[in-house]
Amino acid sequence: MNDAGTDDMPVESTGETGDEPAPGTTTTGDEPAVTSEAPTRPVCGDGIVEGDELCDGAELGGMACADIDPGFTGPLTCASDCLSFDVSDCEGTPAEWVVRLNELTSKGAASGPFAGKGDAIELFNAGGAPAELSGWRLSDDPLLPADKTYVFPDGTTLMPGERLVLVELDPMTGEGELPFGLSSSNEETLTLVDGDEAVVDALTVEGVAAMVSWCRLPDGTGSWGHCQQTLGAPNLEAVTICGDGVREGAEPCDGLDVGGAKCADRGFTGGAMTCTPQCVLDTSMCMSDLAAAINELESTNDEIELFNAGADPIDMTGWILTDQAFDATYDPVADLEKLVFAAGTTLAPGQFMVVEKGELAGQHPFGLSSNGDTVTLLKPDLKPVSQVTYLADQAALSFCRLADGPQGSWSSGCKPTFGAANSK
């Protein structure tokens, strides 16, 4: 790659020093000094290349497809952000490798071979030659700190047309590659550099836009936008956009639009149905007539706390605690990892009951995923008492209700207080 740049040369002073006007002011005779206006920010779309813009509309700064790659011909266009060129209309096969960030998700794959493996980033070689990636680095911090940077191992090669999907590293199992996650709510900047520290590709994206998929269309050369999740396969434009507040296609909900869904539809007697950022109906704020509730949990040691907010003891004999999907088809016989509370188990008024993970009596045998999970408390007749859904990393320390009890709202980043009142 060729790096182009200009040196900021100092401007030589030609005037005498003394009672001169301050920099940025002009004076005429006895008129008062007038402060000059601050420079305006570049406006993408005005047809003028300014600031850090590489192009703007039809103004391409003299660049052509052949300047991008000698194997290209045809018309070059400017990307919608004015910070890169769009080569989707260029013709021909690149003579060299063209490795690009191609797709990413800040909520992990919902299905397929990368499901349950955390945040993911796909690279794609849109060029005509193999790319040797040994020693290349990828990070969500432009400074490339060692603890937040993935270093491609020796022998890593990306062939023409090949895709490479990297997933978040699981510190418990050692599976995965990326020592960093992608925020689903804040801005993220990804930087890919080669072995000579030259920037190969970079991307700044609002995390919420990538909750499902943020990808290039077409692969490797196009502009970024909302996509269907196709990690490891050709990119496809999104049929619906989760997060725009409008239910579309097969979306059961989007933002505040829950499509008329009610807690009663799931067997609860009250509360409000909500929607997760991934556009899945969420019953975490649904309630039953009882004062018992799942009150706090964490996905490191997998502790789960139950709380009785009422004035009377609650007999929990035969109640079920599970992280299996609960709907009309739930079969407790087939659920081999559920906890069934023993005869005589009672939750006293104001009691915080902590259920630990394990195989002993009173312990639950299932684990809580750091990538998100749903936990349900059921009565013996399978009527739901309480249910909570948390997303990736929300329960690493403590995911809890504030205030305690079935009417408390769920919050991430709580102070772990298992066995006592919840606290932020």
N, C-alpha and C positions, 0 to 999 in steps of 0.2 A: 504494500500500500504506500502511496505517496502522501506525505503530510504537507499541507500548504499553510502558510501563515504570514503575518506581517509583523515587523518590529515596531513598537511604539517609540518613534524618534522624538527626542526632546525638541521643543521649539525655542529658537534662540531669541533672547530679549533684545530689542533695538531701542527702547525708550530709556530715558534717564529715571533714576530712582528718586524718591522724594515724596511729595504730597500727591501721589497718583491715586486715581480711583481704585477701589478694591476690585479684584477680579470678578467678572460677571456683572459690572455696572458700567453705565455710560453717562457722561455729563456734557452739557453744552452751556458754556458761559456760566451764569449764576443759577442755572436751573438745578433743581434737586436731583440727586442721583436716582436713576431708574434701574431697578434690578431686572436683568434679562430673564426670560421665561426658561424653565427647565426643558431639556430636550424631550420630545414626545416619544412614547414607546412605539416600536414598529407595529404596523397594522397589517396582519396577514389578509390578503384579498384586495389590497388597493393597487396592485400591479407595480409596486415599487419595492425593490430589494433594499432592506434596511436592517441595521443591527445584526443579529445572529441569523437572519433569514438567508437561506441558500438560493431561494427563488421566490417569486410571488406572481401567481397567475401565469400570464404568457411570458413574463420576464424571467428568463432562465440563466441570466448571467453569462451568456455565450456557450453554455453547456449543451451537448448533444448526446444521443444514445451511445455513440462510439467513445465518448469521453468516460462513460461509466464502465464499459467493457469493449475491447477491440472487436469482439465477436458480434456486437449489437449494431443494428441499423434501425431506421424508422424514427418516428417522432417521440421526443422526450417531453414529459409533462411535469408539472410541479405538484407535490403532495399537498393535501388539504391543510397541513399544519405549517407549510412554507419552510420546514426545517429539513426536508429531504426531497429527493426526486422520485417520481413515479415512473418505473420502467415497464409497466404492464403493457404499453403499446409498442415497446421496442421489439424488433424482430431478430431472429437468429439465436444461436446458442452461445452463451458466454464462453470465452476461450480459457478462462481461469475459474477457480472455485469462487463461489459467492455464498458465504455462510451468513445466515441471518437468524435473529430471534424471530420465531414464526407464530407461536401460539403460547398462551399462558392462562392459568386459572388460579385465582386467589382463594378458592374454596375447595380445591381438590376435585378429582374426577368423580362423577356421580355413578359411572358404570364403566365396564370394560377392564382391560388389563391393569390400569393404573388407579382403579377405584380403591379408596381407603388408604392411599399412600401419601396423602397430604398435597400441598401446593405443587404445581408442576409447570415446567417450562420446556417448550419444544424448539429445537434448532433444526434448520433445513438448509441443505446445500442446493441452491438454485443454479449453480454454475455447471461448467462442463468438464471440470477436473476434480480429482479427489482432494480433500482438505485434510492436512495433517494437524490435528488439534492438540498434540502433546504439549503440555506446559501452558496452554491457553487458560484464562481465568474468567470466571463469571461471578458477579456479586450484585447485591442490591444497595451497595454503598460505593459511590464513585471513587472513594479513596482505597478501595480494595483491601480492607483489613483482613488479616489471616483468618480470624474467627468467623468471618462472614463471607468468605470467598471460596468457591469451588475451583480446584485446580484439576484440569483434565489430565488423566494418567497417561504415561508413555504408551504409545501404540494406538491411541485413539484416532481413528480415521473416519471421516464422513464422506461417503461416495456421492457422486452426482445424483441428485434426486432423492437422497437418503434423509431420513428424519431421525433425530436423537431426542428422546424425552428424558428429562432429568426431574426427579421427584425429591421432595423434602426429606432430609435425613431424620430417621427415627433414632433418638439417642438410646432408647431402651433395647432395640433389636439390632441396631447398626445398619439397618437396611435404608437404601436411598442414597442420594448424593449431595443435595444442596444443604449447606449448614445455615440456611436462612429461610424464613417463610415470607410470603407475600401478604401484606396487609389488605384486608377486604374493605377498609374504610378510609385509609389515608393514601396519599400519593406515594408511589414507588418509582424509583429510577434503577433500571437494570443496565449494567455495563459489561460488555464482552470484549476482552482484549486478547491479542495474540501473544506469542512467546517473546516478542520484541516490545511489548507494552503498548503497541499501537491499537487504538480503538477500532474494532471490527464492526460493532453495532452497538447501539444504545437506545433505550426506550424509557420515556417517562409516561406513567399511566395512573389514573385514579383507580385505586384498588377496587372500588365498588363496581367499576365498569368491567372488571375481570372476574367477577364472582362465578360466572358460568364459563365464558371463554372470550378472550381478546386476541384477535389474530389478524394476520395479513391476508388480504384478498386482492389478487391471487397469491398463492404461496410464494414466499421469499422475495417478492418484488413489489407487491401492492401496498396500499395504505392500510392502517390499522382500523379495526372496527369490531362491533359485536358479532359473535359467531356461534355456531353450534359447537359443542364440545367434540372434537375429533382428534384428540391427541394420538400421534402416530399414524395419522391418515390425512388425506387431502382436506384442506380447510373448506368450510361451508358457511355461508352467510346465515346469521340467526333468523329463524322464522319468527320468533318472539324475543323480546328483550326483557329479561327479568330485572326488576328494579325501577321500571318506568311508571309504576303505580297503576298500570292498566292490564287487566287479565286478557291474554291473547292466546289463541290456539288451545293447547292442552294445559295451560297454566291453571292450577286450582285456586291460586291467589297471587296477588302482586301488591306489595305495600299494604295500604289500608283496605284495598279491594279484596274481600274474602269470598265474593260470589254468593253471599247469603248463607254461608256455612255457619252453623251454630254448635255450641258445645254439646247440646242435647243430641245432636246427630251422632256423637261418639259415646253416648251413655252417661254424660255428666248432667248435673241438674242446674248448673249455673256457670257464671263466668263469661269471659269473652274469647272467642276464637281469634287468633292472630296469624300472621304470616311470617315465615323465616326469610332472611335475605336471599335464600335460594328458591323462593316462591313455592314453599311447601307449607301446608296448613299446620299450625302449631297450637297444641292444646295446653301449653304450660300454664296459662291463666284460666283454664277451666277448673271448676270446683264441683265437689259433691256436697251432700247434706252434712257430711261428717266434718269434724274439726281437724282430722288428721291430714297431714300433708308431707310430701317429700320437701325437705327444707334446705338442705345443703348437700353438695357432693363434690368430689374431686377425682381427676383421672390419673393421678400419679400413684397413690396407694389404693385407689378405688373405694374410698369410704363414702357411705351414703347415710345421711341423717334424716330421721323422721321426727315430726313434732306434733304434739296435741295442743292445739290452741283453745280447746274447750274447757268446760268446768267439770266434765264427767270422764271417768276412765273409759277407754275403748278396748273391747275384746278383739284381738287380732288373730284369733285362732283360725287357721286355714287361709289367711290372706296370702297373696302372692306378690313377690317383688321380682321384676324381670326387665331385661333390656331387649327382649325380642319385640319385633313389630307387633303392635296391638291393634287389631281391627276385628271385623266380624268373623274372620277366618281363624283367629287365634285359637290354637289347640294346646291347652296346658299339658296334656299327656306327651305331646311331641316336643315340648320345651324342656329339655333335659338340664338346663342350667338355671332354672328359676329357683328362688328361695320360697318355700312354703313355711309360714310361721307355725311353730308348734302349738299344740293345745295349751291353753292357759296363758299365752302371751298377751300381756296387757300394756297399753300405752297410757300412763297416768296423766292427769291434767297438768299441763305445763312441762311435761317430760320431753327431753331431747334424747332419742334413741339412736345410737350410732351403730350401723350395720357394717362390719368389716368384710373384706374379701377373704374367702378361705373355704375349707371343706368341713369345718366344724359346725356343730349345731348353732343355729342363729346367724351364721355367716352366709353371704351370697357367693356363689361359685363363678359368676360371670365377671369379666373385666369391663372397665369403662374406657372407651377409645379416646385417645387424645385428639383424634380427628373429628370428634363429634359423636353423640349417641343420644338415645331416648330411653328413659327409665320410667316404668309404670308401676303403680301400686294398685292392686286389684282386690276386691272382696272375693270370697269363695264362689259366689255366683257370677264372677267375671265382670261385675259392674266396676268401672274405674273409680278410684278414690282420688288419685293424684297422678299427674304425668308431667315430665319435664324433658325438653329437648335442648341440648346445648351444641354449639358449633365448635370447629377446630380451635384448640388452645384456650377456649373460654374457661375450662374447668381444671387447668393445670395446677392451680393452687386451691381455689375455692369458687364454686358457682353457687350463689345463695339467694334466698329471698330476703328482701328488705321491705317491710318488717317481717318478723317470723310469722309463719302460718300460711294458710291457703290463700289469703288475700294479698300477701306480699308480692311485690314485683321481683322478677329474677334479675340478678346483676352479676357480671363477671368481675374478677379481680377483688373478690371479698377477702377479708382477713380470715384465715382458717380458724374457726371457733367450734369445732365439732364437739357436741355435748353441752354447748352453752349458746347464749343469744348471739345472733348473727351481727356482724359489724363490717363496715367498709374499710 
